[in-house]
Amino acid sequence: MLRRANELERYKVRATDGEIGDVDEFYFDDATWTLRYLVVETGSWLLKRRVLVAPESFGPPDWPVREFPVDLTREQVKDSPTIEMDKPVSRQHEMAYRAYYGWPAYWLSPGIGYPGVIVAEQFRPETKEKPDTAVEEGDPQLRSSRAVTGYHIEARDGDVGHVEDFLIDDQTWAIRYIVIDTHDWLPGKHVLLGPEWVATIDWAASKVRVDLERDQIKSAPGFDASAAVSREYEEALHAHYGKRPYWMTAPHV
């Protein structure tokens, strides 16, 4: 099922021996647009420290009560390496963090997601980095969902709106769609765009460029946030854009 990223915020994260805190945002990698970490605000028990929790540690989420159970203890979280959340999370920090918890290095097995799940191959678009956030070649950058929300979307022939939300597959934790608010151009309409349809991302200018025409986006099936996304709707969406569906290229999704 596809879940709205905004709805995951404030979910409780529960360790084996008690509550850790609330989901504040999430980090995804810009190579596969896959969720890599929940950013958890721990609250007063850990001086409101923000920590990372990877889906590798998730038990089955309890959707009705809005809770993520994780196979960790509060003591493990308390003693985990400190991550400076106001700075980009480097691969070096990830390595230390994952070594501490015993999580696998996902970047060593391209195309492999979480246990038993195969995700689509990398489709990182051309990017332009801010001078102070550039990373070494081959070192994918983790991106903040909160920072990318609000980015402008530009078609081949002009602006179409801005990023409002993301739809995340709750089995693979891949971002399947970017929710676009077109209210400055098409009042009241929201549309979905697949991240693999992104041509370039200018991180410095906070702009995402897609290889589509404005008229294609204007006539696309609208997105209703109050309704579940059906496979029938997805098929119509991909057919409209002439795109190959992700479920035909990524097994087990």
LOTOR-932430 format. One record per atom (N, C-alpha, C): x, y, z; atom name. Coordinates in steps of 0.001 Angstrom, whole numbers, plus 500000, padded with zeros to 6 digits. Layout:
! residues N
        x        y        z   name
        X        Y        Z     CA
...
//
This chain:
! residues 253
        x        y        z   name
   500843   498807   500000      N
   500000   500000   500000     CA
   500879   501244   500000      C
   500372   502307   499379      N
   501107   503563   499348     CA
   500649   504461   500499      C
   501625   504996   501212      N
   501348   505845   502372     CA
   501873   507253   502120      C
   501126   508250   502547      N
   501585   509628   502440     CA
   502652   509893   503487      C
   503759   510462   503056      N
   504854   510744   503991     CA
   504399   511665   505112      C
   503584   512652   504782      N
   503112   513587   505809     CA
   502318   512891   506901      C
   501662   511790   506539      N
   500872   511063   507527     CA
   501745   510235   508467      C
   502967   509935   508034      N
   503871   509146   508885     CA
   504478   509986   509998      C
   504477   511299   509806      N
   505018   512167   510848     CA
   504158   512083   512103      C
   504805   512083   513230      N
   504207   511962   514559     CA
   503785   510545   514900      C
   504071   509564   514014      N
   503887   508173   514425     CA
   504808   507902   515610      C
   504361   507073   516522      N
   505190   506669   517636     CA
   506160   505577   517188      C
   507363   505615   517732      N
   508352   504568   517483     CA
   508605   503874   518817      C
   508344   502563   518840      N
   508396   501826   520098     CA
   509479   500754   520055      C
   510417   500813   521010      N
   511460   499799   521146     CA
   510879   498583   521860      C
   511702   497559   522054      N
   511223   496345   522713     CA
   510929   496580   524189      C
   511476   497656   524755      N
   511288   497925   526179     CA
   510693   499300   526453      C
   510016   499862   525465      N
   509370   501149   525717     CA
   509447   502087   524528      C
   508780   503206   524664      N
   508701   504173   523580     CA
   510020   504931   523401      C
   510381   505162   522130      N
   511581   505941   521811     CA
   511226   507395   521551      C
   510186   507620   520760      N
   509804   508982   520430     CA
   508876   509025   519239      C
   508816   510184   518588      N
   507912   510410   517465     CA
   508690   510626   516174      C
   508111   510169   515047      N
   508710   510425   513735     CA
   508622   511920   513438      C
   509751   512503   513095      N
   509785   513933   512796     CA
   509847   514188   511289      C
   510627   513373   510580      N
   510743   513443   509127     CA
   511441   512158   508685      C
   511852   512093   507424      N
   512618   510936   506992     CA
   513697   511361   506015      C
   514712   510508   505880      N
   515789   510711   504925     CA
   515677   509650   503830      C
   515835   510078   502585      N
   515871   509138   501473     CA
   517137   509381   500674      C
   517596   508354   499949      N
   518784   508561   499137     CA
   518359   509013   497742      C
   519199   509837   497131      N
   518818   510445   495852     CA
   519211   509577   494662      C
   519663   508344   494920      N
   519968   507425   493824     CA
   518742   506590   493473      C
   518043   506086   494490      N
   516882   505225   494259     CA
   515584   505810   494792      C
   515660   506947   495464      N
   514489   507548   496098     CA
   513816   506503   497004      C
   514620   505921   497866      N
   514129   504947   498827     CA
   514352   505479   500233      C
   513359   505317   501086      N
   513482   505747   502471     CA
   514584   504948   503142      C
   515531   505649   503739      N
   516636   504971   504429     CA
   516545   505097   505940      C
   515986   506209   506435      N
   515890   506394   507882     CA
   514661   507212   508246      C
   514060   506859   509377      N
   513149   507761   510046     CA
   513986   508633   510972      C
   513674   509904   511024      N
   514300   510789   512001     CA
   513335   510859   513179      C
   513799   510405   514330      N
   512932   510279   515499     CA
   513314   511308   516552      C
   512339   512100   516981      N
   512511   513039   518086     CA
   512244   512265   519373      C
   513286   512125   520214      N
   513194   511218   521354     CA
   512439   511781   522553      C
   512244   513073   522595      N
   511530   513633   523734     CA
   512423   513799   524957      C
   511790   514018   526085      N
   512533   514404   527293     CA
   513409   513292   527856      C
   513091   512008   527580      N
   513866   510925   528181     CA
   515307   510909   527675      C
   515552   511497   526491      N
   516902   511549   525943     CA
   517239   512979   525522      C
   516749   513924   526342      N
   517050   515346   526133     CA
   516672   515811   524726      C
   515550   515290   524230      N
   515018   515674   522919     CA
   516041   515491   521789      C
   516858   514488   521941      N
   517835   514159   520897     CA
   517117   513574   519681      C
   517642   513841   518489      N
   517078   513277   517265     CA
   517980   512132   516811      C
   517381   510978   516539      N
   518140   509784   516173     CA
   517572   509212   514880      C
   518375   508368   514237      N
   517954   507715   513006     CA
   517560   506270   513289      C
   516457   505847   512664      N
   516017   504455   512762     CA
   515772   503953   511342      C
   516441   502873   510962      N
   516321   502340   509609     CA
   515201   501306   509527      C
   514563   501178   508353      N
   513507   500165   508183     CA
   513982   498738   508432      C
   515300   498496   508359      N
   515817   497154   508664     CA
   515432   496704   510073      C
   515157   497665   510954      N
   514822   497320   512335     CA
   513316   497255   512586      C
   512498   497558   511569      N
   511057   497608   511763     CA
   510457   496224   511985      C
   509498   496163   512896      N
   508572   495063   512925     CA
   507378   495476   512073      C
   506314   494662   512014      N
   505128   495068   511263     CA
   504529   496338   511851      C
   504447   497417   511078      N
   503866   498661   511612     CA
   502418   498442   512046      C
   502029   499114   513110      N
   500650   499070   513591     CA
   499962   500319   513045      C
   499409   500198   511848      N
   498847   501375   511171     CA
   497669   501988   511918      C
   496731   501192   512451      N
   495582   501812   513135     CA
   495971   502689   514326      C
   497009   502274   515064      N
   497399   503075   516238     CA
   498573   504001   515937      C
   499017   504024   514656      N
   500075   504935   514199     CA
   501377   504701   514978      C
   501881   503475   514872      N
   503075   503118   515642     CA
   504010   502228   514830      C
   505314   502508   514946      N
   506344   501674   514355     CA
   507056   500920   515477      C
   506835   499609   515621      N
   507640   498829   516562     CA
   508996   498522   515934      C
   510062   498610   516704      N
   511394   498354   516170     CA
   512128   497367   517063      C
   513005   496578   516452      N
   513751   495550   517175     CA
   515021   496163   517768      C
   514817   497132   518639      N
   515907   497831   519311     CA
   515506   498045   520766      C
   516485   498300   521596      N
   516190   498665   522981     CA
   516453   500152   523173      C
   515876   500703   524199      N
   516113   502119   524497     CA
   517593   502364   524805      C
   518241   501386   525446      N
   519660   501540   525771     CA
   520502   501601   524496      C
   520155   500773   523500      N
   520864   500827   522219     CA
   520731   502211   521584      C
   519539   502740   521587      N
   519309   504057   521011     CA
   520071   505119   521793      C
   520060   505011   523099      N
   520751   505982   523957     CA
   522248   506014   523666      C
   522840   504843   523400      N
   524288   504753   523193     CA
   524701   504817   521728      C
   523756   505075   520830      N
   524075   505107   519402     CA
   524949   506307   519060      C
   525747   506204   517986      N
   526598   507331   517584     CA
   525774   508596   517344      C
   526324   509719   517719      N
   525635   510992   517533     CA
   525726   511430   516076      C
   524595   511861   515538      N
   524532   512381   514178     CA
   524135   513849   514248      C
   524903   514705   513574      N
   524566   516122   513539     CA
   523504   516352   512478      C
   522253   516490   512920      N
   521131   516573   511998     CA
   521085   517879   511212      C
   521822   518879   511648      N
   521814   520151   510928     CA
   522821   520155   509788      C
   523487   519003   509572      N
   524449   518878   508485     CA
   524103   517637   507655      C
   524540   517581   506384      N
   524297   516372   505587     CA
   524905   515144   506255      C
   524184   514036   506220      N
   524689   512792   506790     CA
   525636   512153   505784      C
   526899   512044   506135      N
   527900   511521   505218     CA
   527893   509994   505219      C
   528505   509411   504195      N
   528631   507959   504136     CA
   529452   507450   505325      C
   530439   508229   505758      N
   531255   507836   506910     CA
   530381   507706   508159      C
   529472   508672   508359      N
   528580   508601   509502     CA
   527629   507419   509377      C
   527146   507180   508153      N
   526256   506039   507940     CA
   526956   504733   508270      C
   528192   504614   507838      N
   528942   503384   508092     CA
   529069   503125   509584      C
   529385   504165   510349      N
   529516   504014   511798     CA
   528177   503662   512436      C
   527121   504304   511981      N
   525795   504082   512523     CA
   525320   502664   512249      C
   525517   502212   511003      N
   525066   500883   510617     CA
   525926   499790   511261      C
   527201   500057   511411      N
   528059   499084   512084     CA
   527626   498914   513545      C
   527252   500007   514176      N
   526818   499959   515574     CA
   525582   499067   515731      C
   524602   499230   514836      N
   523362   498466   514930     CA
   523421   497108   514233      C
   524461   496892   513410      N
   524543   495640   512670     CA
   523655   495616   511440      C
   523299   496793   510947      N
   522500   496877   509720     CA
   523413   496739   508508      C
   522957   496100   507436      N
   523799   495933   506241     CA
   524036   497257   505530      C
   525109   497318   504760      N
   525425   498507   503959     CA
   524664   498399   502644      C
   523525   499049   502553      N
   522663   498908   501374     CA
   523344   499335   500091      C
   524314   500256   500169      N
   524968   500775   498962     CA
   525932   499768   498330      C
   526229   498678   499024      N
   527128   497665   498467     CA
   526404   496662   497584      C
   525070   496684   497598      N
   524284   495746   496793     CA
   523246   496514   495997      C
   523637   497164   494888      N
   522698   497943   494086     CA
   521493   497111   493671      C
   520313   497706   493844      N
   519085   497022   493445     CA
   518461   496199   494555      C
   519181   496002   495654      N
   518638   495211   496755     CA
   518121   496145   497835      C
   516887   495911   498243      N
   516284   496765   499253     CA
   516356   496116   500622      C
   515234   496011   501303      N
   515190   495432   502630     CA
   514976   493928   502514      C
   515113   493182   503585      N
   515074   491722   503498     CA
   513897   491208   502682      C
   514196   490388   501646      N
   513164   489796   500814     CA
   512583   490711   499769      C
   513152   491901   499603      N
   512598   492887   498683     CA
   513641   493310   497669      C
   513248   493312   496409      N
   514111   493829   495353     CA
   513498   495121   494844      C
   514290   496192   494789      N
   513778   497480   494340     CA
   514331   497786   492962      C
   513768   498816   492351      N
   514208   499196   491014     CA
   515661   499616   491014      C
   516306   499502   489853      N
   517688   499928   489735     CA
   517794   501429   489922      C
   518991   501893   490166      N
   519199   503313   490399     CA
   518782   504128   489182      C
   518193   505296   489462      N
   517815   506183   488375     CA
   518133   507620   488750      C
   519264   507806   489424      N
   519583   509145   489882     CA
   519645   510123   488714      C
   518864   511228   488782      N
   518914   512230   487720     CA
   520169   513080   487842      C
   520410   513850   486817      N
   521503   514812   486883     CA
   521206   515800   487994      C
   522211   516134   488791      N
   521973   517038   489905     CA
   522979   518174   489906      C
   522548   519256   490537      N
   523434   520384   490774     CA
   523454   520608   492274      C
   524644   520546   492853      N
   524784   520633   494297     CA
   525114   522043   494754      C
   524698   522354   495975      N
   525199   523549   496618     CA
   526680   523319   496912      C
   527526   524356   496840      N
   528960   524175   497072     CA
   529287   523540   498413      C
   528484   523831   499452      N
   528829   523332   500775     CA
   528190   521985   501086      C
   527435   521416   500134      N
   526825   520120   500402     CA
   527214   519084   499371      C
   528162   519398   498500      N
   528590   518431   497496     CA
   529233   517235   498179      C
   529045   516055   497591      N
   529626   514840   498144     CA
   530538   514218   497124      C
   531389   513329   497600      N
   532323   512668   496706     CA
   531574   511800   495710      C
   532168   511607   494550      N
   531562   510770   493529     CA
   531362   509366   494093      C
   530179   508792   493848      N
   529883   507462   494348     CA
   529379   507455   495772      C
   529180   508617   496365      N
   528687   508723   497735     CA
   527317   509385   497705      C
   526234   508626   497508      N
   524907   509212   497391     CA
   524557   510067   498599      C
   523876   511135   498350      N
   523495   512068   499397     CA
   522137   511707   499977      C
   522044   511692   501292      N
   520747   511527   501927     CA
   520038   512872   501906      C
   518771   512838   501554      N
   517987   514057   501446     CA
   516877   514055   502485      C
   516587   515212   503011      N
   515541   515377   504004     CA
   514200   515581   503318      C
   513195   514820   503739      N
   511860   514990   503171     CA
   511337   516394   503423      C
   511650   516922   504573      N
   511170   518268   504911     CA
   511830   519329   504042      C
   513122   519136   503748      N
   513833   520128   502933     CA
   513334   520123   501490      C
   513034   518935   500954      N
   512616   518833   499551     CA
   511160   519261   499365      C
   510351   519140   500404      N
   508972   519618   500316     CA
   508983   521119   500035      C
   508252   521522   499020      N
   508229   522923   498619     CA
   509078   523226   497395      C
   509915   522270   496972      N
   510711   522479   495760     CA
   509790   522752   494569      C
   510212   523655   493699      N
   509446   523980   492505     CA
   509604   522869   491461      C
   508529   522591   490735      N
   508539   521594   489664     CA
   508450   522328   488338      C
   509377   522024   487453      N
   509433   522691   486156     CA
   509354   521663   485033      C
   508347   521821   484163      N
   508233   520975   482973     CA
   509140   521543   481888      C
   509153   520901   480706      N
   510009   521377   479620     CA
   509640   522789   479186      C
   508347   523144   479365      N
   507888   524441   478871     CA
   507352   525359   479956      C
   507780   525138   481212      N
   507393   526087   482252     CA
   507081   525433   483590      C
   506876   526271   484601      N
   506585   525796   485946     CA
   505204   525159   486014      C
   505067   524155   486889      N
   503778   523484   487036     CA
   503302   523414   488488      C
   504154   523699   489439      N
   503732   523629   490831     CA
   504903   523381   491759      C
   504621   522784   492916      N
   505684   522499   493876     CA
   505428   521173   494590      C
   506486   520618   495151      N
   506400   519353   495888     CA
   505607   519573   497175      C
   504557   518774   497347      N
   503753   518885   498571     CA
   503937   517684   499488      C
   504169   516514   498900      N
   504228   515297   499705     CA
   504860   514194   498871      C
   504990   513007   499478      N
   505523   511835   498802     CA
   504623   510649   499123      C
   504487   509729   498183      N
   503776   508484   498442     CA
   504804   507369   498534      C
   504806   506672   499657      N
   505819   505666   499961     CA
   505192   504278   500008      C
   505849   503334   499351      N
   505419   501941   499359     CA
   505758   501342   500725      C
   504742   500870   501454      N
   505007   500400   502818     CA
   505559   498973   502876      C
   505871   498381   501706      N
   506544   497087   501677     CA
   508027   497250   501338      C
   508332   498103   500386      N
   509719   498297   499945     CA
   510337   499572   500488      C
   509502   500489   500990      N
   509907   501805   501469     CA
   510509   502671   500352      C
   510125   502371   499120      N
   510518   503207   497989     CA
   509499   504329   497824      C
   509981   505507   497438      N
   509080   506604   497089     CA
   508558   506321   495686      C
   507273   506075   495576      N
   506684   505744   494284     CA
   506235   506982   493519      C
   505798   508008   494258      N
   505324   509217   493587     CA
   505661   510459   494406      C
   505838   511547   493683      N
   505935   512873   494283     CA
   504574   513528   494090      C
   503985   514026   495167      N
   502695   514708   495082     CA
   502954   516177   494759      C
   502367   516642   493646      N
   502582   518007   493184     CA
   501324   518838   493388      C
   501494   519971   494049      N
   500411   520939   494203     CA
   500523   521936   493055      C
   499507   521998   492213      N
   499535   522873   491041     CA
   498660   524115   491233      C
   498373   524487   492486      N
   497342   525507   492729     CA
   497642   526857   492080      C
   498903   527181   491856      N
   499229   528457   491197     CA
   498935   528434   489704      C
   498684   527239   489184      N
   498473   527077   487746     CA
   497140   526415   487450      C
   496824   525363   488213      N
   495554   524655   488067     CA
   494873   524620   489434      C
   494099   525619   489778      N
   493502   525714   491124     CA
   492825   524425   491567      C
   493223   523963   492748      N
   492577   522815   493358     CA
   493037   521456   492895      C
   493976   521391   491943      N
   494370   520083   491424     CA
   495731   519657   491946      C
   495793   518386   492328      N
   497057   517753   492688     CA
   497312   516626   491692      C
   498568   516441   491341      N
   498940   515378   490414     CA
   500119   514603   490984      C
   500321   513395   490444      N
   501442   512557   490864     CA
   502458   512455   489744      C
   503725   512473   490134      N
   504821   512262   489189     CA
   505753   511221   489778      C
   506201   510270   488962      N
   507157   509270   489431     CA
   508548   509880   489535      C
   509308   509591   490583      N
   510655   510156   490700     CA
   511570   509754   489553      C
   511297   508600   488910      N
   512122   508187   487775     CA
   511849   509025   486535      C
   510833   509884   486576      N
   510542   510774   485458     CA
   511265   512107   485599      C
   511985   512267   486716      N
   512751   513496   486952     CA
   513980   513512   486047      C
   514186   514628   485374      N
   515345   514758   484481     CA
   516546   515309   485228      C
   516354   516418   485929      N
   517444   517030   486683     CA
   516896   517617   487981      C
   517778   517728   488954      N
   517436   518383   490214     CA
   518495   519426   490502      C
   518068   520647   490688      N
   518973   521729   491057     CA
   518761   521982   492546      C
   519613   521348   493370      N
   519453   521457   494819     CA
   519681   522887   495294      C
   520579   523612   494641      N
   520864   524986   495043     CA
   519667   525898   494806      C
   518952   525659   493707      N
   517802   526496   493358     CA
   516482   525902   493862      C
   516556   524758   494548      N
   515342   524075   495045     CA
   514347   523837   493918      C
   514826   523248   492823      N
   513985   523053   491644     CA
   514175   521650   491078      C
   513038   521023   490738      N
   513026   519709   490107     CA
   512493   519870   488694      C
   513244   519381   487724      N
   512821   519484   486329     CA
   512427   518105   485819      C
   511255   518030   485184      N
   510754   516763   484660     CA
   510685   516837   483142      C
   510914   515701   482507      N
   510945   515639   481044     CA
   509530   515410   480505      C
   508640   516359   480808      N
   507243   516294   480404     CA
   506792   517686   479982      C
   505730   517741   479200      N
   505131   519020   478820     CA
   504058   519409   479838      C
   503822   520709   479955      N
   502801   521190   480880     CA
   501423   520613   480546      C
   501108   520527   479267      N
   499802   520007   478876     CA
   499623   518547   479292      C
   500725   517778   479269      N
   500649   516383   479724     CA
   500267   516331   481196      C
   500874   517210   481979      N
   500602   517246   483416     CA
   499206   517791   483675      C
   498810   518795   482903      N
   497490   519400   483075     CA
   496379   518390   482856      C
   496536   517516   481865      N
   495482   516551   481525     CA
   495642   515211   482235      C
   496604   515100   483132      N
   496838   513842   483849     CA
   495715   513573   484849      C
   495471   512308   485187      N
   494470   512000   486212     CA
   494816   512710   487516      C
   493843   513373   488108      N
   494080   514076   489359     CA
   494269   513126   490527      C
   494938   513616   491561      N
   495192   512816   492759     CA
   494290   513286   493884      C
   493569   512351   494487      N
   492695   512626   495622     CA
   493350   512072   496878      C
   493832   512962   497729      N
   494559   512532   498922     CA
   493681   511788   499912      C
   492369   511920   499796      N
   491464   511264   500741     CA
   491148   509825   500346      C
   491593   509417   499166      N
   491297   508067   498681     CA
   492582   507259   498512      C
   492473   505951   498703      N
   493631   505081   498504     CA
   493968   505029   497013      C
   495253   504920   496712      N
   495695   504825   495318     CA
   495507   503393   494841      C
   494641   503201   493862      N
   494369   501858   493348     CA
   495313   501533   492196      C
   495474   500246   491902      N
   496297   499844   490779     CA
   495660   500321   489464      C
   494332   500352   489431      N
   493650   500859   488235     CA
   494033   502314   487970      C
   494068   503115   489026      N
   494472   504519   488883     CA
   495924   504611   488424      C
   496790   503794   489018      N
   498208   503816   488639     CA
   498384   503432   487176      C
   497642   502435   486729      N
   497748   502020   485334     CA
   497332   503147   484396      C
   496253   503851   484758      N
   495791   504983   483942     CA
   496828   506104   483943      C
   497465   506324   485093      N
   498472   507381   485210     CA
   499675   507091   484320      C
   500188   505869   484393      N
   501352   505506   483586     CA
   501015   505487   482092      C
   499819   505028   481774      N
   499403   505021   480371     CA
   499308   506447   479832      C
   498819   507359   480654      N
   498692   508756   480233     CA
   500053   509342   479877      C
   501050   509069   480714      N
   502385   509619   480491     CA
   503225   508772   479539      C
   502708   507582   479175      N
   503485   506699   478312     CA
   504703   506132   479004      C
   504579   505876   480301      N
   505697   505375   481101     CA
   505484   503909   481475      C
   506583   503179   481554      N
   506523   501775   481962     CA
   506287   501709   483472      C
   505269   500978   483928      N
   504976   500907   485358     CA
   506124   500313   486169      C
   506327   500841   487361      N
   507416   500362   488211     CA
   507235   498902   488580      C
   505983   498436   488713      N
   505763   497038   489109     CA
   506110   496045   488004      C
   506388   496547   486794      N
   506821   495685   485719     CA
   508340   495647   485597      C
   509018   496524   486347      N
   510477   496583   486291     CA
   511128   496232   487618      C
   510347   496207   488698      N
   510885   495892   490019     CA
   510129   494707   490597      C
   510711   493491   490546      N
   510034   492305   491074     CA
   509709   492428   492566      C
   508693   491715   492976      N
   508312   491616   494387     CA
   507810   492931   494941      C
   507273   493833   494100      N
   506717   495081   494646     CA
   505257   495188   494248      C
//
